[in-house]
Amino acid sequence: MSLPTPLQFLDARRSVPSRQLGEPGPDPATLQRMLASAVRVPDHGKLVPFRFIRISGDARHALGEALAARTLHLDPGAPPAAIEKDRARFSHAPLIVTVVARLTPGHKVPEQEQLLTAGSVCFALLQAAQALGFGAQWLTGWMAYDDAIARTLGLDANEKVAGFIHIGTPLLEVPERERPDPATLLSDWTGDRA
């Protein structure tokens, strides 16, 4: 059996829904290897505008309880199904790596570029997980933008969640989905003013 070429590997990338990720997850050494690949992203100014928070074991359920409590605080009339959905959000995959964007306001490197670097880390981590035989999904959701949850996670005022990367062993093979045709997305700029 021949190994896929690098482009075939990239073309095969797909997210595995977090509900379809089970044990085993990466061990600490494997996670460190994934992160070593994930940090190799463009980083204008060498700011390293990101960091990681590992959420595993019982901490996943503790975060779920915090989400459920926050849901009730925000909407005391929230349906039980919504509360349970938030309670279970982090309980499926054995490992969640939170990629935190550490933004430096007023720097010559615009905050948007810093945020794009953190987003690139999220995508590189997805690729690293798949390269090592794991499945992964990059999620955000309301909790990524909630100030109380940011405090629960220990984020500083200049930090934002770029993504929760759920990682584990796929419980099923994810079917391919329709992808955009890049030829329809490409245009040429000819130097004429619009």
C-alpha positions as a LaTeX table, in Angstrom:
\begin{tabular}{lrrr}
\hline
Residue & $x$ (\AA) & $y$ (\AA) & $z$ (\AA) \\
\hline
Met1 & 0.00 & 0.00 & 0.00 \\
Ser2 & 1.42 & 3.37 & $-0.98$ \\
Leu3 & 1.50 & 6.26 & 1.43 \\
Pro4 & $-0.49$ & 9.36 & 0.54 \\
Thr5 & 1.38 & 12.30 & $-0.90$ \\
Pro6 & 1.43 & 15.46 & 1.24 \\
Leu7 & $-1.32$ & 17.04 & $-0.86$ \\
Gln8 & $-3.43$ & 13.88 & $-0.68$ \\
Phe9 & $-3.08$ & 14.04 & 3.09 \\
Leu10 & $-4.20$ & 17.68 & 3.14 \\
Asp11 & $-7.06$ & 16.92 & 0.76 \\
Ala12 & $-8.27$ & 14.17 & 3.12 \\
Arg13 & $-8.51$ & 16.49 & 6.13 \\
Arg14 & $-11.91$ & 16.56 & 7.73 \\
Ser15 & $-13.37$ & 17.30 & 11.12 \\
Val16 & $-14.74$ & 14.51 & 13.28 \\
Pro17 & $-17.73$ & 15.71 & 15.35 \\
Ser18 & $-16.81$ & 15.95 & 19.02 \\
Arg19 & $-19.64$ & 13.55 & 19.91 \\
Gln20 & $-17.90$ & 10.94 & 17.74 \\
Leu21 & $-14.53$ & 11.19 & 19.51 \\
Gly22 & $-13.70$ & 8.64 & 22.18 \\
Glu23 & $-10.81$ & 7.08 & 24.03 \\
Pro24 & $-7.97$ & 6.91 & 23.70 \\
Gly25 & $-6.86$ & 10.47 & 23.37 \\
Pro26 & $-3.24$ & 11.49 & 22.91 \\
Asp27 & $-0.93$ & 10.85 & 25.84 \\
Pro28 & 1.11 & 13.80 & 27.18 \\
Ala29 & 4.12 & 13.10 & 24.93 \\
Thr30 & 1.92 & 12.81 & 21.84 \\
Leu31 & 0.13 & 16.03 & 22.73 \\
Gln32 & 3.47 & 17.81 & 23.06 \\
Arg33 & 4.42 & 16.51 & 19.60 \\
Met34 & 1.15 & 17.84 & 18.18 \\
Leu35 & 1.70 & 21.23 & 19.78 \\
Ala36 & 5.26 & 21.36 & 18.42 \\
Ser37 & 3.79 & 21.16 & 14.92 \\
Ala38 & 0.89 & 23.50 & 15.72 \\
Val39 & 3.14 & 26.39 & 16.78 \\
Arg40 & 4.88 & 26.49 & 13.38 \\
Val41 & 2.56 & 29.16 & 12.01 \\
Pro42 & 3.15 & 32.59 & 10.48 \\
Asp43 & 3.71 & 35.03 & 13.33 \\
His44 & 4.37 & 38.61 & 12.27 \\
Gly45 & 6.62 & 40.24 & 14.85 \\
Lys46 & 7.33 & 36.92 & 16.62 \\
Leu47 & 4.77 & 37.87 & 19.26 \\
Val48 & 3.58 & 34.30 & 19.91 \\
Pro49 & 0.05 & 35.66 & 20.36 \\
Phe50 & $-1.37$ & 32.39 & 21.65 \\
Arg51 & $-1.20$ & 29.86 & 24.45 \\
Phe52 & $-2.87$ & 26.55 & 25.28 \\
Ile53 & $-5.13$ & 25.28 & 28.05 \\
Arg54 & $-5.49$ & 21.49 & 28.37 \\
Ile55 & $-8.91$ & 20.25 & 29.51 \\
Ser56 & $-9.10$ & 16.53 & 30.23 \\
Gly57 & $-10.43$ & 14.02 & 32.75 \\
Asp58 & $-12.81$ & 15.39 & 35.36 \\
Ala59 & $-11.98$ & 18.98 & 34.35 \\
Arg60 & $-14.14$ & 18.42 & 31.23 \\
His61 & $-17.17$ & 17.74 & 33.44 \\
Ala62 & $-16.36$ & 20.64 & 35.76 \\
Leu63 & $-16.35$ & 22.96 & 32.75 \\
Gly64 & $-19.66$ & 21.46 & 31.66 \\
Glu65 & $-21.14$ & 22.24 & 35.07 \\
Ala66 & $-19.86$ & 25.82 & 34.78 \\
Leu67 & $-21.51$ & 26.11 & 31.34 \\
Ala68 & $-24.80$ & 24.75 & 32.65 \\
Ala69 & $-24.75$ & 27.21 & 35.56 \\
Arg70 & $-23.92$ & 30.08 & 33.22 \\
Thr71 & $-26.75$ & 29.09 & 30.87 \\
Leu72 & $-29.20$ & 29.21 & 33.79 \\
His73 & $-27.80$ & 32.56 & 34.92 \\
Leu74 & $-28.20$ & 34.05 & 31.43 \\
Asp75 & $-31.64$ & 32.51 & 30.91 \\
Pro76 & $-33.41$ & 31.31 & 34.07 \\
Gly77 & $-36.13$ & 29.88 & 31.83 \\
Ala78 & $-33.73$ & 27.86 & 29.66 \\
Pro79 & $-35.20$ & 24.50 & 28.69 \\
Pro80 & $-33.67$ & 21.48 & 30.45 \\
Ala81 & $-32.44$ & 20.15 & 27.10 \\
Ala82 & $-30.37$ & 23.31 & 26.51 \\
Ile83 & $-28.87$ & 23.09 & 29.98 \\
Glu84 & $-27.97$ & 19.42 & 29.50 \\
Lys85 & $-26.48$ & 20.15 & 26.08 \\
Asp86 & $-24.15$ & 22.72 & 27.64 \\
Arg87 & $-23.36$ & 20.39 & 30.56 \\
Ala88 & $-22.24$ & 17.66 & 28.10 \\
Arg89 & $-20.38$ & 19.86 & 25.58 \\
Phe90 & $-16.92$ & 18.93 & 26.83 \\
Ser91 & $-17.63$ & 15.37 & 27.97 \\
His92 & $-17.28$ & 13.48 & 24.68 \\
Ala93 & $-13.69$ & 13.84 & 23.44 \\
Pro94 & $-11.06$ & 12.75 & 25.98 \\
Leu95 & $-9.01$ & 15.89 & 25.39 \\
Ile96 & $-9.85$ & 19.49 & 24.61 \\
Val97 & $-7.06$ & 21.95 & 23.89 \\
Thr98 & $-8.22$ & 25.52 & 24.23 \\
Val99 & $-6.22$ & 27.78 & 21.95 \\
Val100 & $-6.14$ & 31.21 & 23.56 \\
Ala101 & $-5.32$ & 34.30 & 21.51 \\
Arg102 & $-3.07$ & 36.63 & 23.54 \\
Leu103 & $-3.55$ & 40.01 & 21.91 \\
Thr104 & $-1.20$ & 42.96 & 22.32 \\
Pro105 & $-3.26$ & 46.12 & 21.73 \\
Gly106 & $-1.50$ & 49.09 & 20.17 \\
His107 & 1.34 & 46.99 & 18.77 \\
Lys108 & 2.59 & 47.64 & 15.24 \\
Val109 & 1.24 & 44.18 & 14.36 \\
Pro110 & $-2.53$ & 44.72 & 14.13 \\
Glu111 & $-4.69$ & 42.71 & 16.52 \\
Gln112 & $-6.41$ & 41.08 & 13.56 \\
Glu113 & $-3.08$ & 39.61 & 12.44 \\
Gln114 & $-2.43$ & 38.37 & 15.95 \\
Leu115 & $-5.86$ & 36.72 & 16.00 \\
Leu116 & $-5.22$ & 35.17 & 12.58 \\
Thr117 & $-2.02$ & 33.64 & 13.94 \\
Ala118 & $-3.98$ & 32.05 & 16.79 \\
Gly119 & $-6.53$ & 30.77 & 14.28 \\
Ser120 & $-3.72$ & 29.27 & 12.23 \\
Val121 & $-2.59$ & 27.41 & 15.35 \\
Cys122 & $-6.08$ & 25.92 & 15.67 \\
Phe123 & $-5.97$ & 24.62 & 12.11 \\
Ala124 & $-2.41$ & 23.34 & 12.42 \\
Leu125 & $-3.42$ & 21.45 & 15.56 \\
Leu126 & $-6.28$ & 19.79 & 13.65 \\
Gln127 & $-3.79$ & 18.67 & 11.01 \\
Ala128 & $-1.29$ & 17.42 & 13.60 \\
Ala129 & $-3.99$ & 15.39 & 15.33 \\
Gln130 & $-5.06$ & 13.77 & 12.07 \\
Ala131 & $-1.46$ & 13.10 & 11.07 \\
Leu132 & $-1.01$ & 11.09 & 14.26 \\
Gly133 & $-4.19$ & 9.07 & 13.71 \\
Phe134 & $-6.61$ & 11.02 & 15.88 \\
Gly135 & $-9.81$ & 12.81 & 14.99 \\
Ala136 & $-10.39$ & 16.41 & 15.95 \\
Gln137 & $-12.92$ & 19.22 & 15.71 \\
Trp138 & $-12.43$ & 22.97 & 16.14 \\
Leu139 & $-15.40$ & 24.47 & 17.98 \\
Thr140 & $-16.23$ & 27.79 & 19.54 \\
Gly141 & $-19.88$ & 28.35 & 20.52 \\
Trp142 & $-21.29$ & 31.00 & 22.82 \\
Met143 & $-18.90$ & 30.03 & 25.61 \\
Ala144 & $-15.89$ & 31.17 & 23.57 \\
Tyr145 & $-17.24$ & 34.74 & 23.69 \\
Asp146 & $-18.62$ & 34.84 & 27.23 \\
Asp147 & $-16.72$ & 36.98 & 29.77 \\
Ala148 & $-17.71$ & 34.82 & 32.75 \\
Ile149 & $-16.48$ & 31.64 & 31.07 \\
Ala150 & $-13.28$ & 33.45 & 30.09 \\
Arg151 & $-12.74$ & 34.22 & 33.79 \\
Thr152 & $-13.53$ & 30.60 & 34.67 \\
Leu153 & $-10.79$ & 29.51 & 32.26 \\
Gly154 & $-8.36$ & 32.03 & 33.75 \\
Leu155 & $-8.09$ & 34.29 & 30.70 \\
Asp156 & $-6.60$ & 37.75 & 31.09 \\
Ala157 & $-8.37$ & 40.87 & 29.78 \\
Asn158 & $-6.29$ & 40.83 & 26.56 \\
Glu159 & $-7.05$ & 37.16 & 25.84 \\
Lys160 & $-9.80$ & 35.51 & 23.80 \\
Val161 & $-10.68$ & 31.90 & 23.03 \\
Ala162 & $-9.67$ & 31.22 & 19.43 \\
Gly163 & $-11.00$ & 27.69 & 19.57 \\
Phe164 & $-11.71$ & 24.61 & 21.60 \\
Ile165 & $-9.96$ & 21.75 & 19.77 \\
His166 & $-11.63$ & 18.45 & 20.70 \\
Ile167 & $-9.27$ & 15.50 & 20.13 \\
Gly168 & $-9.79$ & 11.75 & 20.42 \\
Thr169 & $-10.14$ & 8.50 & 18.52 \\
Pro170 & $-12.84$ & 8.61 & 15.84 \\
Leu171 & $-15.76$ & 6.30 & 16.65 \\
Leu172 & $-16.81$ & 6.27 & 12.99 \\
Glu173 & $-15.45$ & 7.20 & 9.59 \\
Val174 & $-16.63$ & 10.68 & 8.67 \\
Pro175 & $-17.99$ & 10.89 & 5.13 \\
Glu176 & $-16.62$ & 13.47 & 2.75 \\
Arg177 & $-18.76$ & 16.54 & 2.27 \\
Glu178 & $-19.06$ & 18.83 & $-0.71$ \\
Arg179 & $-16.22$ & 21.35 & $-0.85$ \\
Pro180 & $-16.15$ & 24.66 & $-2.72$ \\
Asp181 & $-14.60$ & 24.74 & $-6.17$ \\
Pro182 & $-11.52$ & 26.98 & $-5.87$ \\
Ala183 & $-11.79$ & 27.91 & $-9.56$ \\
Thr184 & $-15.05$ & 29.74 & $-8.79$ \\
Leu185 & $-13.40$ & 31.64 & $-5.92$ \\
Leu186 & $-10.38$ & 32.92 & $-7.84$ \\
Ser187 & $-10.33$ & 36.24 & $-9.63$ \\
Asp188 & $-7.57$ & 38.30 & $-11.20$ \\
Trp189 & $-6.76$ & 41.88 & $-10.38$ \\
Thr190 & $-5.52$ & 43.52 & $-13.56$ \\
Gly191 & $-4.33$ & 46.80 & $-12.13$ \\
Asp192 & $-7.41$ & 48.72 & $-13.18$ \\
Arg193 & $-9.22$ & 50.71 & $-10.55$ \\
Ala194 & $-12.68$ & 49.50 & $-9.74$ \\
\hline
\end{tabular}
